[in-house]
Amino acid sequence: MFLKGKIVTASMLDDDAITDITERFERRYDANIDFTVEINSSIVGGVIVTVRDDVYDGSVRGKLLSMREQILK
């Protein structure tokens, strides 16, 4: 099985980091995944990985928004 995915980061990742992310998600999906890498400084730090319709938000911005929601409850 072959899938497309996207990695969004605040700054460019080195090849080792991209390889690590790719290998982890290929194991999770039991498929080869062709990732595109996008730089978006608005996420502050961390990464957002999208495969199919699944979004894994490990960004600093995502964590801050989640904390804000919890505080406002």
C-alpha positions as CSV (number, residue, x, y, z in Angstrom):
1,M,0.0,0.0,0.0
2,F,1.3,3.5,-0.9
3,L,0.0,6.7,0.9
4,K,0.6,10.4,0.7
5,G,1.2,12.5,3.8
6,K,2.3,15.9,4.9
7,I,4.6,17.1,7.7
8,V,4.2,20.7,8.8
9,T,7.0,22.2,10.9
10,A,7.9,25.7,12.2
11,S,11.4,25.3,10.8
12,M,13.2,22.9,8.4
13,L,13.9,19.4,9.8
14,D,17.1,17.6,9.1
15,D,17.0,14.4,7.1
16,D,17.3,12.2,10.2
17,A,14.2,13.7,11.7
18,I,12.2,13.3,8.5
19,T,13.3,9.7,8.2
20,D,12.4,9.0,11.8
21,I,8.9,10.5,11.4
22,T,8.4,8.6,8.1
23,E,9.5,5.2,9.6
24,R,7.2,5.7,12.6
25,F,4.1,6.4,10.5
26,E,4.9,3.7,7.9
27,R,4.9,1.2,10.8
28,R,1.7,2.6,12.2
29,Y,-0.1,2.4,8.8
30,D,1.7,-0.6,7.5
31,A,2.3,1.2,4.3
32,N,4.9,3.2,2.4
33,I,4.2,6.9,2.8
34,D,5.5,9.7,0.6
35,F,5.6,12.8,2.8
36,T,5.8,16.4,1.6
37,V,7.3,18.9,4.1
38,E,5.9,22.3,4.6
39,I,7.3,25.1,6.8
40,N,4.8,27.2,8.7
41,S,6.2,29.4,11.5
42,S,2.7,30.0,12.9
43,I,2.7,26.6,14.6
44,V,5.6,27.9,16.8
45,G,7.3,24.5,17.2
46,G,6.8,20.8,17.0
47,V,5.1,19.1,14.0
48,I,1.7,18.4,12.5
49,V,1.6,15.1,10.5
50,T,-1.3,14.4,8.2
51,V,-1.9,10.9,6.6
52,R,-5.2,10.3,4.8
53,D,-7.8,12.2,6.9
54,D,-5.8,11.6,10.1
55,V,-4.1,14.7,11.7
56,Y,-1.6,14.2,14.5
57,D,-1.0,17.7,16.0
58,G,2.2,17.8,18.0
59,S,2.6,21.5,17.5
60,V,3.2,24.0,20.3
61,R,0.3,26.1,18.9
62,G,-2.0,23.1,19.1
63,K,-1.0,22.4,22.7
64,L,-1.6,26.0,23.6
65,L,-5.0,26.1,22.0
66,S,-5.9,22.8,23.8
67,M,-4.8,24.3,27.1
68,R,-6.9,27.4,26.4
69,E,-10.0,25.3,25.8
70,Q,-9.5,23.5,29.1
71,I,-9.1,26.7,31.0
72,L,-12.2,28.3,29.5
73,K,-14.4,25.3,30.4
